[in-house]
Amino acid sequence: MHVFLTGASGYIGSSVLRALLAHGHEVTAIVRSDQKAQAVRDAGGQAFVEDVTDTEVVERLLHESDGAVHTASAPEVDPDFVATVIRAYSGTPKPFVHTGGIFTFGNSTDISEQSPIDPPELTSWRTPNEATLRASDVRTTIVAPGIVYGRGAGIPSMFVGDGEQPVPLVGDGSQRWTTVHVDDLGALYALALHRGEQEGYVVAATGDNPTVREVAEAGAHGSPVVAESVDASRERLGAAYADALLLHQEASGAHARSAFGWDPTRPTLVEDLASGSYVR
């Protein structure tokens, strides 16, 4: 399959690129610089240097592809990008995989694909774009990743300590995060593309839901772990970001396993942080 990929040089997109190439697909990525283009070529893909907001170029690349994966999701990108995908893929069998997020489902101890939509301010911009896609006839799967970690990066790196300076929690750290390793996530994107169904959401979560305190204690490496008030977290991180990280979320990812054949195998978030693979 010839796949059009956005965000190929990013954290999630680079993992998706590796997974698609490992499955034998031909990948054309749209990137913003020659340096990023070279990284895509070094990985084995083809690269086109242009901005993802250029709808004329995007539509041409969509028409030239057999399917597409969008990981460069952003408030300033998605409205026009989604409209272009619908224009190019409507009435065709071409599959499209879109990037959502677990925050979309708000506070929940049992998040599934049928959970109500209740996003925090930080990600509320996703809702109308995803609703537009779901209402179209494009064969769309919206991957909603949990907190992504692995390869020494991701949100959990905020808890990596140096053995001396305090590591602040977000709030008291009792809230749970639903998690997914970036390499397991890339594999799920590839499976979603192969499935090629009008799927709606698929929750990308391994079933490992540690508390934020457990995450911080694994990454602190001897630094003291310090709770803070909600107001202090909102002041330190910004209200919108803190409110998202304060959500209590748990998910099993059962649908991804049963319907897609997904088999996440990477270490848990706590194991990954404790291994020392993150450096402050």
N, C-alpha and C positions, 0 to 999 in steps of 0.2 A: 504494500500500500504506500502511496505517496502522501505524506502527512505534512500539513502546514502547521507550524508551531510558533506561538508567540511566547516571549519571556524566556527564551532558551538559555540565556546567560544568567538568569536569576536562580535563587535558591531552589525553588520547586521545579522551575522549568528545566534546569540543567539535569535534574534527576529524571524528569520525564524524557528528555532527549536521550539519556543513556538507556532508559528502558525501551524506548521505541526502536533505537538502533539495535539493541540486543535481540529484539524480535524480528529483525531483518527488514524493517521498514526504511524507505527512503524519506528523509526529513529535510524540508526547506524551512528555515527559521528566518523571521524578520527581526533584525537587531538594529541598534542605533549607532554603532561605531565599527570601524574597521577592526579594532582590537577584539570586540565581542564576536565579530564575524569570524575572526581567525580562531577563536576558542571553539566555536561551533564546528568549523572545518577540521580542527585538530581532533575533535571527538568523533568525526565521521559523517557529519551532516553537511548540508549546503546552506549558505547564508546569503541573505539579501539585506543590504544596508539601507534602511528607510525607517521612518517613524510609523508606529502602529496606528497612529491617528490619521494616516493618509488613506482614506477610505477607497480611493480609486485603486491604489496599489494592493490593498488588502483584498478587495473584491476580485482582482485579477488572480492573485495567488490562491484564493479560495476556489475559483473556477478551475484552476490548474491542478488542484489537489483531489485526492480521493476521500479525504477526511481532515479534520482540523482539531487542534487542542489549543485552548486559550488559557495561558497561565499569567499573562501580563495584565490581569484584571485590576482596574483602578477606576475611581469615580470619574475622572476626566476622559477615560478611554471607552468604558463599556457601553454607554448609550449608542454611540455611532457604530461601534464594533458589532454589537448585537444586531442592530438594524441591517448592517452589511451582511452578516452571516445569514440572516433570514432571507434577504434578497437573493443571495447566491445559492443557498442550499434548499430553500423551500421547494417542495415537490420532487426532491431527489432522494436517493437512498444514502447519501453521504452522511456519516456520523460526525457529530460535533460534541466535544467534551469541554465544558466550561468550568471555571474555578469559582467555587463559593467559599463558605467558611462555617465552622461549627458555631461561632457566636450567633449566627442567624437564629438558632433555636432557643436562645435565652437560658434562664435557669431551668435545669431539668436533671433528674437522677436517672432517666431512661430515655435518652435521645434516640429516635429512629427516624426513618424517612417520612413517617406520617406525623411527626411532632409538629405542633403549631409554630408558626413563624413569630418570633418575638425578639428581634435584634436590638442590641444596644445602639446608642448614637453612633459609635465608631463605624459600624458596618451597615447601618440602615440604608445606605445608598445602593446596596446590592439588591434589595427587595424588588424594586420596580423592573430592573433589568432581567432578573431571573423570572419574574412573572411573565414578562413579554416573551421570553424564550419558551417557557412551559406552555404558553397559550398558542404558540406557533406549531406548524407541522414538521419543523426541523427535528431530526432524530438526535435529541440532546440528552446528555447526561451531565448533571451538575454535581461535581465532586465537592463535598463539604469536608475539608480536612479538619481534624482535631488540631491541637497545639503541635506544630511540626518541630521536630528536633533531629539531631544527627549531623555527622560530619563537622562537629564543633561549632554549629551555628543554630539559629532559631531563637524564639523568644526565651526559652529556658536558660540561655547563656547569660541572662541578666542575674542569675543566682550563682555564677561562678566566683568563688572567693580566692583570695591570695594568701590565706592563712593568717591574716592580721586584721584587715579592715572589716567592719561589720557588713553582713549581707542582709539587707532589709527584705522582709516579706512584702507581699501585697495584702494589706489588711492583717488579720491574725494568722493567715495561712491555712485556715481550716477548709477552705473551698477546694473542690477537686477539679482537676483539668483532665479532659479526655485527650489522648495523645496518639501520635503516629510518627514513625521514623520516616525521614524524607525518602529513603530508598524504597521502603515498602509502599509509600505513597506514589512514587513514580511508577511502580509496577501496577498499581490499581488504575492509574490513568490509561496505561496501555491496554489493560483488560477491558476497561470501559469503552475504549475506541473499538476493540475487536467485537464487543457485544453489539454495539451499534443500534441500540434500541432507544425508543422515546422513554427514557427511564425516569425523568424528574431528578430528584436528589439521590445520591448515594453517600452515606456517612462513612468517611474514611477515618476509622478509629480502630485501634487494635484490641480494645477492651481493657487496656491498662489505664486506670483513672487515679493516679496518685494525688494526695493533697499537695498544696503548694508548699507547705512546711516540709514534707518528705522530699520534694524536689530540691528545695533550697538546702536542706541538710546534706543531700547527696553531692551537691555542687560546691558547698562552702569550703571543703578541704581544710578544716581547722579554723576558719573564720567564725566569729559568733553570728548566729542567726537571730535577727531581731524583728519582733512583731511591731506593727505600727497601726495607728488608727486609719479608718477608711478615709477620713479627711486628709491625713498626712500623705497617704498613698495618692490621693487625687491631686494634691498640691505638687508632689514630687514628679509624678508621671504625666500629669494632665488628666482632667476629669474623664474625658471620653475613653482614653486608653485604660486608665485604672478601672473604670466601671466594667469594661469588657473582661479584664483579668480577674475581677472580683466575682464574676459569674461562677456558680457551682454547676458543673456539667459532668455527666457520666454517660458513656455510650459503650455498646458492645461491638458494633460493627458487624453484626450477624448477617445482615443482608448482603454486604459486600462479599462475605465468605460463601454464602449459600448460592447466590445468584451469579456471581462473577468468578467463583473459584479462587478468590484471593486468599493467599496464605502468608501473612506477615511473619517474618522470621528474625528480624533484627532485635538487638537488646532493647529492654524497656528504657524509658527515659531515666529512671533512677539508676539503672545499671550503666547507662551510657555516661551520665554525669560522674558517677563514682569511678569510672574507669580512667579518668584523667585526660580524656580526649578533648576537653574544652580548656582553653587557656585564656586567662583574664588579660 
